[in-house]
Amino acid sequence: MKAIGFRTSLPITDENSFITFETAKPLANGRNLLVKIAAIAVNPVDFKVRQNSAKDKVLETPKIIGWDAVGTVEAVGDQVSLFKVGDEVYYAGDINKDGSNAEYQLIDERIVGKKPTTLSMAEAAAMPLTVLTAWEILFDRLRINEKDKGKTLLIIGGAGGVGSIAIQLAKKVTGLTVIATASRPETVAWCKAQGADHVVNHKDLVSEVRGVGFQYVDFILDFVDANFYWDQMAELIKPQGHIASITGSAEPVTLNKLKNKSVSFSWEFMFTRSNFETEDMIEQHHILNKVADLLDQGILKTTLKETLIGFSADNLKKAHQQLENGTTIGKIAIRF
């Protein structure tokens, strides 16, 4: 099969930052599906892994990355019970295994969902990683439920891939009052189109949030930089509120700033369930199926903003370069 990967971490402008090569098509086994991929999407995790996983070394076998895909099940392992050959599926994958930048991929059925029937292949490919991240951070980390309807949620980074679907879930599924951050006219318009009640400028976060009428907010989601916004989040969070972040931090976060307010803090990492094969790993299968139903019912909508046609190293380079520029709105997909 054709695959695209890299042997060493290079700037995306380098001719060899991605290389096309041939490799053996995997065989389905155990609980794994063999999926013939029809479209993929890119996420910030893609370029971060490309930049850092092969620094100062040359890999003998090119590394295949990519964590958003949609396609058709071509073969199933002997323990598979959730899918059959011919099913159309979508998924975000496992960061410790070969990714989706290939014609075929082996993927555990427990982290795969049925493709939304009303979406095109590219529209569906844009969803899995961000949907799983947003769903888990809202419902597994913040543990938002019916009693929270009407409470306030601040989303830092509203126009990105995760922010876009988090706005939709928070507004249309949980009934929260959503405040999102954006600073350009086009990103402000995008956040409003996703359902945000208020859009504020992240460059002066505290005064902006208070300017739209909120002294404190019940929940905060950070999708940009936990440490950069830490003081502002500590100031804006309501006593006994909850902050959650996906961004990680090179430096320790100063949790003691949350002590007097008895504020909770959580990390969210979408790959935790697959990394550790947790007892509830199959929950990602259920989440993706629930979201497929919400998309098919028109309650949620795809966050796809741009589609590149053709599975090629050049298109992957274009997509990574756009993400690295930090101005991407919604998601970029590549249709095979």
Secondary structure, 3 states (H helix, E strand, C coil): CEEEEECCCCCCCCCCCCEEEECCCCCCCCCEEEEEEEEEEECHHHHHHHHHCCCCCCCCCCECCCCCEEEEEEEECCCCCCCCCCCEEEECCCCCCCCCCECEEEEEHHHEEECCCCCCHHHHHCCHHHHHHHHHHHHHHCCCCHHHCCCEEEEECCCCHHHHHHHHHHHHHCCCEEEEECCCHHHHHHHHHHCCCEEECHHHHHHHHHHCCCCCEEEEEECCCCCCCHHHHHHHEEEEEEEEECCCCCCCCCHHHHHHHCCEEEECCCCHHHHHCCCCCCHHHHHHHHHHHHHHCCCCCCCEEEEEECCCHHHHHHHHHHHHHCCCCCEEEEEC
